[in-house]
Each structure stands twice: as structure tokens, then as C-alpha cells.
């Protein structure tokens, strides 16, 4: 009987996908919903007044297809994975970055399987390297006290995003021991020394901020790695809870509280109202870099600290540049207007980190503004910028027309320069830049957040333009839903769509909210937000 119900559900879903695709072609003023078959297997953003933004979304996936690689018995890597770098090495940071936004395309690409390469290579003591030889499968260098050979430990964040979107627990059960062993290795091997006791350190190369003016911190406390370890502990507590292990959940939650309190008290400098790295003698390394905002995402900052950090984000002399947000404050002496990699560039992963941190503390309006600014700037570069090919590495000169770049200038509508402040950064590179065209488009511009384990879809309708999403799969639900254009924020909402199964729709307009329980089939709603309760 269960098998028959599953077969009926699969048949219904397949038929619904076909009908939704046909309906798109007919109803959206001729807008093409997907000229390639793979487009029918991922969410399809609907934003008819901004076709360039939608094109950027699809181009991100097209670039990701070029990253496909194959493992073999010699290197011990999975059969199919993504590698944005080269044929020789696989790197933890870009792979994790892709997983964080690429989770929406796990039906068409080996997004999560790419993380498995690093899990499978875990050493018996828990160590996972930031870089492996893709030919032999060996890690590049043995970790040492000075150079632990780690990247930002964000595996657990990616795994929970996948669970949130799919409702599937299999990966959490399978890889939980691996993640816990990795956390314990980091907890021991990257522990700060001296006055930085209770904090964590990483090398500049490990942070990814290769040419940043951040001072080499040796065994001191780094804001980003310490906040990431707090986030890691909090995630492990949640994973343990999902897996039914309340004892482990309490243990990791307590560890989270411990790290949070230490960062909150030790890395906050009242004089500048900012989070800084600190050396082993307890001296602050007072350079305002984007790593100072990681305590937002990790839920570490107090309300007073959040307000202070927001003031830095809104200060034109610091981070409120024409393209939000540079990785280095504009009033720092090492700031470079063209970017010069980590001396001022706008990096998509850093913007996403800040946006997610703002939302954690309820600053949705500022988060939306930042996401919109980021995507619009990327779109303008894509549409208007013509690169001087003499300033592009010869190997990349065929990729410069209408493409997504590795990073962007904070001052002009153009790509960022690389470390030499002369040549442009890499074109056709989305590991760091895919957050805007994919995750921020779906979550912050269109306003959708799925909670598959609860069969719940949250929709924050801040756009007045006609907008929505088609073919959005979360858990067992396949939903297409869109809202007609409105004159103002208080205007009635006219919402249309279809769903393959019942789900809960939680709507937000400003600080007003309304919850609906929708049945399978057609969606047709007319709602007046002024009648909703605040919440």
C-alpha cells in the first residue's frame, strides 16, 4: 500500500512539473521558464521586471556544471564532485561555499557529495585538511602548531541547510561522528594560548584572507575562527537533537555558550565598538575587516554590540560603500579602491555572512537592502562592463563577456582587482560569488525560506514588484507561487500558484505576519496585510 501511494505521488509530481512548466510558458507574458531540461529540476525565480537577475541565477548553475570532476580508485575521491580550482588540488573552503548556496541544485549536481571527499579523507585523529592532491588523494601538508592547515569549519552549516531544505536525516546520521571528531581536533589543535585561552586561531592563509592587512596572529584569538567554532558547536547540538541524542546536544550547547561568552567579552574593543583579533598578550589587532561581523551569524553579539556593528555597516567612511560591503573598512590605510583581493574587494560569501547575521538579530530591512545592492551591482557589471583583456590573465580572456567575477570593486561597477591591484580577479568563478545570484536571490530578494521538516514555507514580501518562484521543492512539497505587483506595502496581496501537497505558508509584510495552511492543488489568495497581527 505504501509503495502504491509513493508511486501515485511520483506520478502526480511528474504530471504537476509538466503542467507547471506549461503554465509558466503561457501565463508569464511569454517568459521562458527553462530552455534546458536541468532548469526544470531546480527552483525557477520569477522576477519579470529584472530579467538580468534571473539570467545571473541560471548562469551561476551553468558555470557550476563546468566544475564537474570525477574521482577514481587512485585518489579515493567520490565518483562525481565539483572543483572550481584546477585539476591538481581540491580545497575545502570553495567546496563548502558552493554547498552553502548550491544546496538548491542538489538534484542536478553533486553538491553535497563534494563535501564527502573531505569527510572520507579524515585522519584517525579527526584532522581534515583544507587542501588535498586530486591526483593522489593525499593532503598537501602535515598540520603544525603554527599552520594547522584548516579553513573556516563550516561543514555543519552546509549539512543543516541541506536538512532544512530536504528534511532528510540520512547525511546527518552518517556524517555526525565525522563532524564531531573534526570539532574535537580543532578544539584541541587550534586553541588559543596565553591571554587568548578559550579562543581559537588560524593562519592568514587558512582564513582565506590571503593578502589582508590583518596581522599574523600566531596562537592568539581570531574573531572569525572563534565565532565559527561557536557556530560549529551550536550546529552539532542541533544535529545531535535531530538524531535523538539529548546528552550530546546539551554538551555541545554548553560548549557553544562557553565560546560565545569568551568571544563576547574578550574580542570586543569598547573604544572602537568592534570585534578584533587578539594576540597571546591580550593586545587587540585593530584593523576593521569583515571578519569582525562573524559574531552576528554565530549569535554571539549582545544587543548593544549588534547596534554598534550596524552603525559600522551604515558608515560611508567604513563599510557603506557604493557596493556593500567591502572586506576592509574604507578608512583603513591599506584600503584599495579597486579591491586588491582582501584589501577592499566585495566578496559574495562575506556579504552573505553579514546578511545572515543581520537577519538573525531581526534586521531584515537592512539585510534586504544589502542583498539588493549586491545583486544589482553584480547585474550591472554583467550587463555593462567591458574588460580590458590585457588586464586579465591569458588563460581567462575567453571568459570575460557577460560573466560572474570572483569579487567586485566596492567603488565602481566593475570586477575587483587581484592582489597586485592591477589585473582583474578571475572571471567565471562562482564559489565566492554564487551567494548573491542564488541564495540571496531566493532568500532575501524573493524572500523565501523553506523548513522541510515542518512542511513550512516562510515568505517575506518586501518587494512591490510582481515576483515569486516556480518549481520550488522542499521536503515532499513542490510549490509554485507568485504575487501580483502592488502599489504600496499596505496594498492587498493577490497570490497565485500550485502545490503538490499540503503545507504551511507563513507570510510576513513588514512587522505583520499571517499563517495559512494550504491544501494540495491551486493557490488563489487575496489578503489585506493591514488586518494581520504584528509578530
VMD Tcl script that draws the C-alpha trace (Angstrom):
set ca {
  {0.00 0.00 0.00}
  {2.81 2.42 0.94}
  {4.59 1.57 -2.31}
  {1.41 2.29 -4.26}
  {0.98 5.67 -2.52}
  {4.60 6.58 -3.31}
  {4.11 5.64 -6.94}
  {0.93 7.71 -7.11}
  {2.74 10.65 -5.51}
  {5.62 10.34 -8.01}
  {3.18 10.22 -10.93}
  {1.31 13.23 -9.60}
  {4.54 15.17 -9.07}
  {5.80 14.38 -12.58}
  {2.48 15.48 -14.08}
  {2.50 18.63 -11.95}
  {6.00 19.59 -13.08}
  {4.86 19.28 -16.69}
  {1.71 21.35 -16.07}
  {3.61 23.99 -14.13}
  {6.12 24.32 -16.91}
  {3.34 24.63 -19.47}
  {1.51 27.15 -17.29}
  {4.69 29.22 -16.96}
  {5.12 29.42 -20.70}
  {1.52 30.51 -21.19}
  {0.97 32.87 -18.27}
  {4.21 34.78 -17.72}
  {3.87 37.01 -20.80}
  {5.90 34.56 -22.79}
  {8.77 34.43 -20.31}
  {10.77 31.28 -20.83}
  {10.77 29.13 -17.68}
  {13.70 27.00 -18.73}
  {15.18 26.20 -22.12}
  {17.28 23.40 -20.67}
  {15.96 20.26 -19.06}
  {18.04 20.75 -15.88}
  {16.25 24.03 -15.23}
  {13.09 22.05 -14.52}
  {14.83 20.33 -11.59}
  {15.79 23.46 -9.65}
  {13.80 26.42 -8.29}
  {12.89 28.90 -11.02}
  {12.92 32.53 -9.85}
  {10.17 34.75 -11.22}
  {11.05 38.45 -11.36}
  {9.84 39.70 -14.77}
  {10.92 43.32 -14.30}
  {14.54 42.25 -13.71}
  {15.37 39.57 -16.31}
  {19.13 40.13 -15.90}
  {18.94 38.98 -12.27}
  {17.20 35.79 -13.36}
  {19.80 35.28 -16.09}
  {22.58 35.62 -13.50}
  {20.89 32.87 -11.49}
  {20.93 30.44 -14.38}
  {24.44 31.39 -15.44}
  {25.68 30.50 -11.96}
  {24.41 26.96 -12.47}
  {25.90 26.80 -15.96}
  {29.31 27.75 -14.53}
  {28.93 25.13 -11.79}
  {28.45 22.47 -14.48}
  {31.94 23.33 -15.76}
  {33.36 22.40 -12.34}
  {32.33 18.74 -12.62}
  {35.15 16.28 -11.97}
  {35.43 12.52 -11.48}
  {37.14 10.58 -8.73}
  {38.81 7.18 -9.14}
  {40.37 4.35 -7.16}
  {43.78 6.04 -7.21}
  {42.71 9.24 -5.43}
  {39.85 7.76 -3.41}
  {37.54 10.66 -4.29}
  {33.81 10.26 -4.95}
  {32.73 9.38 -8.48}
  {31.40 12.88 -9.26}
  {32.21 16.12 -7.46}
  {32.69 19.84 -8.06}
  {36.08 21.51 -8.07}
  {36.28 25.21 -9.03}
  {40.06 25.41 -8.72}
  {42.10 23.14 -11.02}
  {42.82 19.52 -11.81}
  {45.59 19.19 -9.22}
  {44.02 20.21 -5.90}
  {40.66 20.17 -4.16}
  {40.12 22.82 -1.49}
  {37.79 22.78 1.47}
  {36.74 26.45 1.52}
  {35.40 26.84 -2.04}
  {33.76 23.43 -1.85}
  {31.93 24.41 1.33}
  {30.99 27.78 -0.14}
  {29.39 26.10 -3.14}
  {27.45 23.76 -0.84}
  {26.01 26.68 1.14}
  {24.26 28.20 -1.89}
  {24.33 25.20 -4.24}
  {22.05 23.23 -1.91}
  {19.18 24.44 -4.12}
  {20.64 22.46 -7.01}
  {21.47 19.19 -5.28}
  {19.05 17.43 -7.64}
  {21.19 18.23 -10.67}
  {24.76 18.45 -9.35}
  {26.84 16.54 -6.74}
  {26.70 19.44 -4.31}
  {26.72 17.55 -1.04}
  {28.76 14.64 -2.43}
  {31.60 17.12 -2.98}
  {31.81 17.55 0.79}
  {32.14 13.78 1.16}
  {35.63 13.95 -0.36}
  {36.82 15.75 2.76}
  {34.92 13.53 5.18}
  {36.33 10.40 3.56}
  {39.86 11.76 3.90}
  {39.56 12.41 7.63}
  {42.59 11.22 9.57}
  {42.12 8.84 12.50}
  {42.74 11.70 14.98}
  {39.95 13.80 13.41}
  {42.06 16.10 11.20}
  {40.60 17.21 7.85}
  {42.94 19.24 5.69}
  {41.98 22.38 3.83}
  {43.62 21.07 0.63}
  {44.20 17.68 -0.97}
  {46.05 16.46 -4.03}
  {43.36 15.46 -6.52}
  {45.77 13.08 -8.26}
  {46.89 11.05 -5.25}
  {44.20 11.93 -2.68}
  {46.83 12.87 -0.07}
  {46.68 16.04 2.00}
  {49.12 18.69 0.88}
  {50.95 19.47 4.13}
  {51.07 17.99 7.62}
  {49.40 20.34 10.12}
  {51.64 22.11 12.61}
  {51.18 24.37 15.61}
  {51.80 27.50 13.51}
  {49.93 26.27 10.42}
  {47.04 23.93 11.29}
  {46.07 23.61 7.60}
  {42.40 24.32 8.17}
  {39.79 26.52 6.53}
  {36.68 28.05 8.11}
  {34.94 24.98 9.64}
  {31.52 25.36 8.02}
  {30.64 21.77 7.10}
  {27.89 21.59 9.72}
  {26.26 24.80 8.47}
  {26.03 23.30 4.97}
  {24.66 20.00 6.29}
  {21.92 21.72 8.27}
  {20.94 23.84 5.27}
  {20.53 20.65 3.27}
  {18.41 19.11 6.03}
  {16.30 22.26 6.30}
  {15.57 22.18 2.56}
  {15.07 18.44 2.10}
  {14.02 17.12 5.50}
  {16.39 14.17 5.00}
  {18.32 12.97 8.03}
  {20.49 10.35 6.33}
  {23.52 12.60 5.92}
  {23.27 13.82 9.50}
  {23.29 10.27 10.85}
  {26.10 9.19 8.52}
  {28.48 12.10 8.96}
  {27.75 13.20 12.53}
  {30.69 11.20 14.01}
  {32.99 12.70 11.37}
  {31.87 16.23 12.18}
  {32.19 15.67 15.93}
  {35.70 14.23 15.55}
  {36.70 17.20 13.41}
  {35.35 19.63 16.00}
  {37.33 17.91 18.76}
  {40.52 18.05 16.69}
  {40.02 21.78 16.06}
  {39.14 22.37 19.70}
  {42.48 20.88 20.71}
  {44.76 21.86 17.83}
  {43.61 25.44 17.18}
  {43.17 26.53 20.80}
  {44.49 29.99 21.60}
  {47.37 30.43 24.03}
  {48.16 32.90 26.78}
  {45.59 35.68 27.06}
  {43.73 34.08 24.14}
  {42.86 30.97 26.18}
  {39.30 29.84 25.35}
  {39.56 31.32 21.84}
  {40.87 29.83 18.57}
  {43.42 30.76 15.95}
  {44.02 30.16 12.26}
  {46.71 31.25 9.84}
  {46.00 34.08 7.40}
  {46.05 31.55 4.56}
  {43.62 29.38 6.48}
  {41.14 32.24 6.88}
  {41.24 32.67 3.04}
  {42.04 36.36 3.52}
  {45.44 35.86 1.94}
  {46.71 39.43 1.50}
  {44.60 41.02 4.21}
  {46.29 43.64 6.41}
  {45.23 41.54 9.40}
  {48.34 40.92 11.49}
  {49.56 37.31 11.61}
  {48.06 36.27 14.92}
  {50.18 33.21 15.71}
  {48.41 31.48 18.63}
  {46.12 34.36 19.55}
  {42.34 34.58 19.22}
  {40.83 35.16 15.78}
  {37.34 36.65 15.57}
  {36.27 34.58 12.57}
  {37.64 31.16 13.59}
  {36.42 31.62 17.19}
  {32.94 32.60 16.01}
  {32.94 29.74 13.51}
  {33.80 27.30 16.28}
  {30.86 28.65 18.28}
  {28.65 28.17 15.22}
  {30.06 24.66 14.76}
  {29.24 23.75 18.38}
  {25.72 25.15 18.07}
  {25.19 23.19 14.84}
  {26.45 19.98 16.42}
  {23.97 20.48 19.26}
  {21.18 20.81 16.72}
  {22.37 17.78 14.74}
  {22.52 15.72 17.94}
  {18.99 16.83 18.81}
  {17.71 15.83 15.37}
  {19.42 12.45 15.73}
  {17.81 11.92 19.14}
  {20.94 12.29 21.29}
  {19.91 14.75 24.00}
  {23.08 14.18 26.05}
  {25.36 15.23 23.21}
  {23.03 18.10 22.35}
  {23.39 19.51 25.87}
  {27.16 19.03 25.80}
  {27.64 20.95 22.54}
  {25.14 23.60 23.54}
  {27.16 24.20 26.69}
  {30.32 24.45 24.61}
  {28.60 26.98 22.40}
  {27.67 29.12 25.41}
  {31.26 28.92 26.65}
  {32.79 30.10 23.36}
  {30.10 32.74 22.90}
  {30.77 34.30 26.28}
  {34.54 34.28 25.70}
  {34.30 36.00 22.29}
  {31.72 38.44 23.61}
  {33.93 39.53 26.49}
  {37.47 39.13 25.16}
  {37.37 40.19 21.49}
  {35.13 43.24 21.81}
  {37.02 46.54 21.94}
  {34.83 49.21 23.54}
  {36.99 52.03 22.23}
  {36.09 51.29 18.58}
  {32.92 49.29 19.32}
  {34.14 46.46 17.10}
  {35.31 42.84 17.32}
  {39.05 42.43 16.71}
  {41.60 39.64 16.73}
  {43.74 39.50 19.86}
  {47.28 38.20 20.31}
  {48.56 35.98 23.10}
  {49.49 39.05 25.19}
  {45.89 40.27 25.07}
  {46.62 43.13 22.64}
  {43.92 43.89 20.06}
  {44.85 43.82 16.37}
  {42.84 46.91 15.49}
  {42.14 46.54 11.78}
  {38.48 46.66 10.77}
  {37.94 43.70 8.47}
  {34.75 41.85 7.57}
  {35.73 39.01 9.92}
  {34.58 41.32 12.73}
  {30.96 40.59 11.73}
  {31.12 36.80 12.21}
  {29.79 37.17 15.81}
  {26.47 38.23 14.25}
  {25.99 34.98 12.40}
  {27.11 32.92 15.38}
  {24.63 34.70 17.67}
  {27.44 35.91 19.90}
  {26.92 39.68 19.91}
  {24.84 41.37 22.60}
  {22.10 43.77 21.51}
  {24.37 46.74 22.25}
  {27.18 45.15 20.22}
  {24.78 44.47 17.33}
  {23.72 48.11 17.22}
  {27.36 49.18 17.18}
  {28.20 46.76 14.36}
  {25.20 48.00 12.37}
  {26.50 51.57 12.74}
  {29.79 50.45 11.15}
  {27.88 48.84 8.28}
  {25.95 52.09 7.72}
  {29.00 54.35 7.92}
  {30.10 55.52 4.40}
  {33.67 56.06 5.63}
  {33.86 52.37 6.55}
  {31.66 49.64 5.05}
  {28.77 51.53 3.41}
  {30.50 51.94 0.06}
  {28.63 52.08 -3.30}
  {28.87 48.27 -3.42}
  {28.14 46.86 0.04}
  {30.19 45.52 1.90}
  {33.97 45.67 1.33}
  {36.12 43.20 3.25}
  {38.20 46.08 4.69}
  {36.85 49.35 6.06}
  {37.41 52.25 3.65}
  {39.09 54.37 6.31}
  {41.83 51.81 6.93}
  {45.18 52.99 5.46}
  {45.62 49.75 3.47}
  {42.21 50.08 1.75}
  {42.41 49.87 -2.05}
  {39.51 51.32 -4.04}
  {39.84 48.74 -6.81}
  {39.72 45.88 -4.32}
  {43.14 44.24 -4.50}
  {41.61 40.98 -3.21}
  {41.41 41.28 0.59}
  {42.28 44.97 0.78}
  {38.81 46.20 -0.11}
  {37.05 43.82 -2.51}
  {33.42 42.85 -2.09}
  {33.25 39.07 -1.66}
  {29.88 37.37 -2.03}
  {30.49 34.91 0.80}
  {31.31 37.77 3.18}
  {28.20 39.72 2.17}
  {26.09 36.61 2.70}
  {27.62 36.06 6.13}
  {26.75 39.62 7.13}
  {23.23 39.43 5.67}
  {22.52 36.17 7.50}
  {23.90 37.66 10.71}
  {21.67 40.73 10.40}
  {18.61 38.54 9.92}
  {19.50 36.51 12.99}
  {19.01 39.68 15.05}
  {15.88 40.82 13.20}
  {17.49 43.47 10.96}
  {15.59 42.25 7.90}
  {15.21 45.61 6.20}
  {18.94 46.32 6.29}
  {19.66 42.74 5.17}
  {17.28 43.13 2.21}
  {18.89 46.41 1.21}
  {22.36 44.87 1.33}
  {21.30 41.83 -0.72}
  {19.58 44.02 -3.30}
  {22.59 46.32 -3.57}
  {24.89 43.33 -4.01}
  {22.83 41.65 -6.72}
  {22.16 44.87 -8.63}
  {25.88 45.69 -8.70}
  {26.70 42.21 -9.99}
  {23.97 42.58 -12.62}
  {25.29 45.95 -13.81}
  {28.80 44.58 -14.19}
  {27.41 41.58 -16.06}
  {25.41 43.79 -18.43}
  {27.66 46.81 -18.96}
  {31.29 46.11 -18.09}
  {33.75 45.53 -20.92}
  {37.06 44.24 -19.63}
  {40.40 45.33 -20.98}
  {41.68 41.85 -21.81}
  {45.28 43.00 -21.28}
  {44.34 43.20 -17.58}
  {43.02 39.64 -17.49}
  {45.19 36.53 -17.19}
  {45.63 35.00 -20.64}
  {44.02 31.73 -19.58}
  {40.82 33.61 -18.64}
  {40.49 36.04 -21.54}
  {37.80 33.97 -23.24}
  {35.51 34.20 -20.19}
  {35.19 37.96 -19.71}
  {31.98 38.76 -21.60}
  {28.81 38.80 -19.52}
  {30.13 36.69 -16.71}
  {30.22 36.48 -12.92}
  {33.53 37.52 -11.37}
  {35.33 36.21 -8.31}
  {34.94 39.52 -6.42}
  {33.84 43.09 -7.08}
  {35.10 46.63 -6.63}
  {33.49 48.46 -3.71}
  {33.62 51.80 -5.54}
  {32.85 51.20 -9.22}
  {30.64 48.91 -11.27}
  {33.47 46.60 -12.24}
  {35.26 43.47 -11.04}
  {37.77 43.73 -8.22}
  {41.45 43.66 -8.93}
  {43.56 40.83 -7.60}
  {46.44 41.12 -5.11}
  {48.57 43.35 -7.40}
  {45.76 45.97 -7.67}
  {46.24 45.91 -11.46}
  {44.95 42.72 -13.06}
  {41.30 41.82 -12.61}
  {40.30 38.85 -10.48}
  {39.05 35.60 -12.01}
  {36.06 35.71 -14.39}
  {33.60 32.81 -14.47}
  {34.26 31.97 -10.83}
  {31.22 31.47 -8.60}
  {32.48 29.67 -5.47}
  {32.63 33.02 -3.69}
  {30.20 34.95 -5.91}
  {27.33 32.49 -6.29}
  {25.75 33.51 -2.98}
  {24.19 36.64 -4.46}
  {22.71 35.27 -7.70}
  {21.37 32.12 -5.97}
  {20.94 32.13 -2.18}
  {20.36 35.86 -1.68}
  {18.03 35.99 -4.68}
  {15.83 33.19 -3.34}
  {16.03 34.02 0.36}
  {16.39 37.81 0.54}
  {15.13 39.29 -2.73}
  {12.25 36.91 -3.42}
  {12.00 36.29 0.33}
  {11.59 32.50 0.61}
  {12.86 30.27 3.39}
  {11.83 26.59 3.47}
  {11.53 24.44 6.59}
  {11.02 20.99 5.09}
  {10.87 19.04 8.40}
  {7.81 21.15 9.31}
  {6.34 21.36 5.78}
  {6.60 25.12 6.14}
  {7.46 27.90 3.73}
  {8.17 31.42 5.01}
  {7.70 34.27 2.56}
  {8.80 37.82 3.42}
  {7.10 40.05 0.85}
  {9.11 43.24 0.86}
  {9.23 43.63 -2.93}
  {6.36 45.55 -4.53}
  {7.22 44.14 -7.96}
  {5.48 41.06 -9.29}
  {7.60 38.20 -8.06}
  {7.64 34.60 -6.93}
  {9.21 31.22 -7.53}
  {8.34 28.15 -9.58}
  {9.24 24.51 -9.10}
  {10.41 25.09 -5.54}
  {10.97 21.72 -3.90}
  {11.26 21.36 -0.13}
  {10.73 18.01 1.52}
  {7.91 16.25 -0.35}
  {6.42 19.56 -1.49}
  {6.66 21.01 -4.97}
  {5.38 24.58 -4.96}
  {4.99 27.37 -7.49}
  {3.79 30.64 -6.01}
  {3.85 34.29 -7.02}
  {2.39 37.65 -6.02}
  {0.97 40.33 -8.29}
  {2.53 43.80 -8.34}
  {1.44 46.15 -5.52}
  {1.27 49.93 -5.34}
  {2.49 50.14 -1.75}
  {3.31 47.97 1.24}
  {-0.25 48.19 2.63}
  {-1.94 47.21 -0.62}
  {-3.85 43.90 -0.73}
  {-1.85 40.83 -1.71}
  {-3.00 38.79 -4.69}
  {-1.17 35.48 -4.57}
  {-1.42 32.63 -7.08}
  {0.21 29.24 -7.53}
  {0.06 25.47 -7.21}
  {1.29 22.92 -4.69}
  {1.75 19.16 -4.94}
  {0.91 18.61 -1.26}
  {-0.40 20.45 1.81}
  {2.00 22.85 3.54}
  {2.04 25.78 5.94}
  {2.63 29.22 4.42}
  {3.90 31.87 6.83}
  {3.66 35.35 5.32}
  {5.45 38.50 6.52}
  {4.86 42.07 5.35}
  {6.99 44.42 7.42}
  {6.38 43.54 11.05}
  {3.00 41.93 10.33}
  {2.55 38.21 9.91}
  {-0.14 35.76 8.83}
  {-0.14 31.96 8.71}
  {-2.12 29.79 6.30}
  {-2.46 26.04 5.94}
  {-2.77 25.31 2.23}
  {-4.20 22.19 0.67}
  {-2.88 20.40 -2.39}
  {-3.77 21.99 -5.70}
  {-4.30 25.51 -6.89}
  {-3.44 28.54 -4.73}
  {-5.53 31.67 -5.07}
  {-5.41 34.19 -2.22}
  {-6.46 37.80 -1.64}
  {-5.20 39.13 1.67}
  {-5.08 42.51 3.41}
  {-1.82 42.86 5.42}
  {-3.21 45.77 7.44}
  {-5.52 43.27 9.19}
  {-2.68 40.97 10.28}
  {-1.18 40.77 13.73}
  {2.30 42.04 14.48}
  {4.98 39.43 15.10}
}
mol new
graphics top color blue
foreach p $ca { graphics top sphere $p radius 0.5 }
foreach p [lrange $ca 0 end-1] q [lrange $ca 1 end] { graphics top cylinder $p $q radius 0.2 }
display resetview
